[in-house]
């Protein structure tokens, strides 16, 4: 599919599922090598990271645990800048290496909030893995350890990312077409 329409917006193909898969494989190898022998807990950030977390974790060969946390900071096509915790942590992460699995990092405000929250649980270390990163938008201080792909600072949908709840199921990544 070269184009999709979601509600009142049109999107064009930006990154194919094959390209995404190739980059997930690279990240999984890197994580497997770097965290070998560690007590690891993967923490997927819902809703967006569900596809990336699923694809990534199927290739992780570490002895690890997985849990999910739900945060929200988007409204429509722009970040609100305010984060609210919706579903909390249900695993003991004390003395573990926590790998936060994010779908996308743009401004970094969600990540700043999350890392501050996680530090209260006493993890050994906190690593950040994101499928997509918008370097032009990032204003955070936190180092992003594992980046699948750097993308331009445009609104995207697919591969877990949505517009008003639609488009998460698309296997490719689509970019918003200009609305002239």
TAGI-V820645 format. One record per residue. N is the residue number from 1. RES is the residue in one letter. PHI is phi in degrees with one decimal (none if undefined). PSI is psi in whole degrees, 0 to 359 (none if undefined). OMEGA is omega in whole degrees, -180 to 180 (none if undefined). Layout:
n=N res=RES phi=PHI psi=PSI omega=OMEGA
n=N res=RES phi=PHI psi=PSI omega=OMEGA
This chain:
n=1 res=X phi=none psi=122 omega=180
n=2 res=X phi=-85.1 psi=333 omega=-179
n=3 res=X phi=-142.3 psi=151 omega=173
n=4 res=X phi=-138.0 psi=151 omega=175
n=5 res=X phi=-116.9 psi=126 omega=177
n=6 res=X phi=-123.0 psi=117 omega=-176
n=7 res=X phi=52.0 psi=244 omega=-176
n=8 res=X phi=-98.2 psi=9 omega=-175
n=9 res=X phi=-121.4 psi=147 omega=176
n=10 res=X phi=-111.1 psi=140 omega=-178
n=11 res=X phi=-128.1 psi=145 omega=177
n=12 res=X phi=-115.2 psi=154 omega=-179
n=13 res=X phi=-56.9 psi=132 omega=-178
n=14 res=X phi=-118.2 psi=308 omega=-180
n=15 res=X phi=-136.6 psi=128 omega=-177
n=16 res=X phi=-73.9 psi=157 omega=177
n=17 res=X phi=-58.8 psi=324 omega=-180
n=18 res=X phi=-65.3 psi=319 omega=179
n=19 res=X phi=-67.1 psi=320 omega=177
n=20 res=X phi=-61.4 psi=312 omega=-179
n=21 res=X phi=-57.9 psi=316 omega=179
n=22 res=X phi=-57.9 psi=317 omega=-179
n=23 res=X phi=-74.2 psi=328 omega=174
n=24 res=X phi=-63.7 psi=318 omega=179
n=25 res=X phi=-60.1 psi=317 omega=179
n=26 res=X phi=-62.3 psi=315 omega=179
n=27 res=X phi=-61.7 psi=316 omega=-179
n=28 res=X phi=-60.2 psi=316 omega=178
n=29 res=X phi=-60.8 psi=316 omega=-180
n=30 res=X phi=-62.4 psi=314 omega=180
n=31 res=X phi=-65.2 psi=315 omega=178
n=32 res=X phi=-57.8 psi=318 omega=-180
n=33 res=X phi=-70.5 psi=314 omega=-174
n=34 res=X phi=-75.5 psi=331 omega=-175
n=35 res=X phi=-108.6 psi=13 omega=178
n=36 res=X phi=-56.1 psi=131 omega=178
n=37 res=X phi=86.0 psi=355 omega=180
n=38 res=X phi=-90.3 psi=157 omega=170
n=39 res=X phi=-84.4 psi=110 omega=-172
n=40 res=X phi=-118.0 psi=139 omega=172
n=41 res=X phi=-126.3 psi=118 omega=176
n=42 res=X phi=-86.5 psi=130 omega=-178
n=43 res=X phi=-119.9 psi=100 omega=-180
n=44 res=X phi=-80.4 psi=137 omega=180
n=45 res=X phi=-99.1 psi=114 omega=-178
n=46 res=X phi=-86.0 psi=157 omega=4
n=47 res=X phi=-87.5 psi=332 omega=-168
n=48 res=X phi=-59.1 psi=326 omega=-172
n=49 res=X phi=-82.9 psi=3 omega=-175
n=50 res=X phi=-60.3 psi=319 omega=-179
n=51 res=X phi=-70.3 psi=313 omega=180
n=52 res=X phi=-61.4 psi=314 omega=180
n=53 res=X phi=-59.8 psi=317 omega=180
n=54 res=X phi=-62.5 psi=311 omega=-179
n=55 res=X phi=-64.6 psi=317 omega=-179
n=56 res=X phi=-66.5 psi=310 omega=-174
n=57 res=X phi=-66.9 psi=333 omega=176
n=58 res=X phi=-65.5 psi=342 omega=-179
n=59 res=X phi=-107.4 psi=0 omega=179
n=60 res=X phi=-84.3 psi=126 omega=-180
n=61 res=X phi=-109.5 psi=23 omega=177
n=62 res=X phi=-85.8 psi=158 omega=171
n=63 res=X phi=-79.3 psi=104 omega=-171
n=64 res=X phi=-142.9 psi=167 omega=174
n=65 res=X phi=-115.1 psi=160 omega=179
n=66 res=X phi=-136.5 psi=137 omega=174
n=67 res=X phi=-146.4 psi=174 omega=-178
n=68 res=X phi=-133.0 psi=152 omega=178
n=69 res=X phi=-133.8 psi=142 omega=179
n=70 res=X phi=-115.2 psi=123 omega=177
n=71 res=X phi=-125.2 psi=159 omega=177
n=72 res=X phi=-138.4 psi=137 omega=176
n=73 res=X phi=-149.3 psi=4 omega=-177
n=74 res=X phi=-107.7 psi=148 omega=172
n=75 res=X phi=-140.2 psi=115 omega=-177
n=76 res=X phi=67.9 psi=240 omega=-177
n=77 res=X phi=-110.8 psi=10 omega=-180
n=78 res=X phi=-134.8 psi=152 omega=179
n=79 res=X phi=-74.6 psi=138 omega=179
n=80 res=X phi=-79.9 psi=341 omega=-178
n=81 res=X phi=82.2 psi=349 omega=179
n=82 res=X phi=-109.0 psi=135 omega=-178
n=83 res=X phi=-114.5 psi=137 omega=175
n=84 res=X phi=-128.4 psi=132 omega=179
n=85 res=X phi=-77.8 psi=131 omega=-179
n=86 res=X phi=-109.9 psi=317 omega=179
n=87 res=X phi=-130.8 psi=129 omega=-174
n=88 res=X phi=-86.9 psi=179 omega=-179
n=89 res=X phi=-77.7 psi=133 omega=-179
n=90 res=X phi=-119.1 psi=14 omega=177
n=91 res=X phi=-119.1 psi=149 omega=173
n=92 res=X phi=-79.2 psi=114 omega=-177
n=93 res=X phi=-107.6 psi=7 omega=180
n=94 res=X phi=-59.1 psi=132 omega=179
n=95 res=X phi=65.1 psi=11 omega=176
n=96 res=X phi=-98.8 psi=157 omega=168
n=97 res=X phi=-85.6 psi=118 omega=179
n=98 res=X phi=-96.1 psi=127 omega=175
n=99 res=X phi=-109.2 psi=108 omega=177
n=100 res=X phi=-77.1 psi=124 omega=-179
n=101 res=X phi=-106.1 psi=108 omega=-178
n=102 res=X phi=-109.7 psi=148 omega=174
n=103 res=X phi=-73.8 psi=314 omega=-175
n=104 res=X phi=-150.8 psi=143 omega=172
n=105 res=X phi=-117.2 psi=119 omega=175
n=106 res=X phi=-113.6 psi=267 omega=-178
n=107 res=X phi=-69.0 psi=329 omega=-179
n=108 res=X phi=95.9 psi=0 omega=-178
n=109 res=X phi=-64.0 psi=321 omega=178
n=110 res=X phi=-63.4 psi=317 omega=-179
n=111 res=X phi=-64.4 psi=317 omega=178
n=112 res=X phi=-57.6 psi=313 omega=180
n=113 res=X phi=-62.2 psi=313 omega=-176
n=114 res=X phi=-64.5 psi=315 omega=-179
n=115 res=X phi=-63.9 psi=319 omega=177
n=116 res=X phi=-59.5 psi=315 omega=178
n=117 res=X phi=-62.3 psi=314 omega=-177
n=118 res=X phi=-64.9 psi=325 omega=-180
n=119 res=X phi=-59.1 psi=332 omega=179
n=120 res=X phi=-65.8 psi=341 omega=-179
n=121 res=X phi=-91.7 psi=359 omega=175
n=122 res=X phi=71.4 psi=41 omega=177
n=123 res=X phi=-70.8 psi=157 omega=176
n=124 res=X phi=-65.5 psi=318 omega=-179
n=125 res=X phi=-158.8 psi=157 omega=176
n=126 res=X phi=-125.1 psi=123 omega=178
n=127 res=X phi=-113.5 psi=150 omega=180
n=128 res=X phi=-117.0 psi=126 omega=175
n=129 res=X phi=-119.6 psi=124 omega=177
n=130 res=X phi=-130.3 psi=142 omega=177
n=131 res=X phi=-72.4 psi=316 omega=-178
n=132 res=X phi=-124.7 psi=144 omega=180
n=133 res=X phi=-134.9 psi=134 omega=175
n=134 res=X phi=-106.4 psi=88 omega=-176
n=135 res=X phi=-57.6 psi=325 omega=-179
n=136 res=X phi=-66.0 psi=332 omega=-177
n=137 res=X phi=-92.9 psi=342 omega=-172
n=138 res=X phi=-71.1 psi=122 omega=178
n=139 res=X phi=-120.7 psi=6 omega=-177
n=140 res=X phi=-76.3 psi=168 omega=-180
n=141 res=X phi=-100.9 psi=347 omega=-173
n=142 res=X phi=-79.8 psi=135 omega=178
n=143 res=X phi=-74.1 psi=134 omega=177
n=144 res=X phi=-96.8 psi=113 omega=-171
n=145 res=X phi=-76.8 psi=321 omega=-175
n=146 res=X phi=-131.1 psi=113 omega=-179
n=147 res=X phi=-118.1 psi=120 omega=178
n=148 res=X phi=-69.0 psi=307 omega=-179
n=149 res=X phi=-151.6 psi=139 omega=172
n=150 res=X phi=-91.6 psi=133 omega=-178
n=151 res=X phi=-128.0 psi=165 omega=179
n=152 res=X phi=-71.7 psi=163 omega=-176
n=153 res=X phi=-82.6 psi=69 omega=179
n=154 res=X phi=-130.9 psi=160 omega=179
n=155 res=X phi=-75.9 psi=129 omega=-178
n=156 res=X phi=-127.3 psi=154 omega=176
n=157 res=X phi=-135.9 psi=162 omega=179
n=158 res=X phi=104.3 psi=165 omega=-179
n=159 res=X phi=48.5 psi=46 omega=178
n=160 res=X phi=97.8 psi=340 omega=-179
n=161 res=X phi=-88.5 psi=146 omega=-172
n=162 res=X phi=-132.1 psi=167 omega=167
n=163 res=X phi=-124.1 psi=111 omega=-179
n=164 res=X phi=52.1 psi=37 omega=177
n=165 res=X phi=90.6 psi=349 omega=-178
n=166 res=X phi=-99.7 psi=148 omega=173
n=167 res=X phi=98.1 psi=351 omega=-179
n=168 res=X phi=-59.1 psi=329 omega=-175
n=169 res=X phi=-78.6 psi=352 omega=-179
n=170 res=X phi=-69.3 psi=133 omega=-176
n=171 res=X phi=-79.0 psi=337 omega=177
n=172 res=X phi=-97.8 psi=170 omega=175
n=173 res=X phi=-103.9 psi=134 omega=-179
n=174 res=X phi=-118.9 psi=149 omega=-179
n=175 res=X phi=-114.5 psi=144 omega=-180
n=176 res=X phi=-62.4 psi=129 omega=175
n=177 res=X phi=-76.9 psi=150 omega=-180
n=178 res=X phi=-61.8 psi=138 omega=-176
n=179 res=X phi=-100.6 psi=75 omega=-177
n=180 res=X phi=-75.6 psi=none omega=none
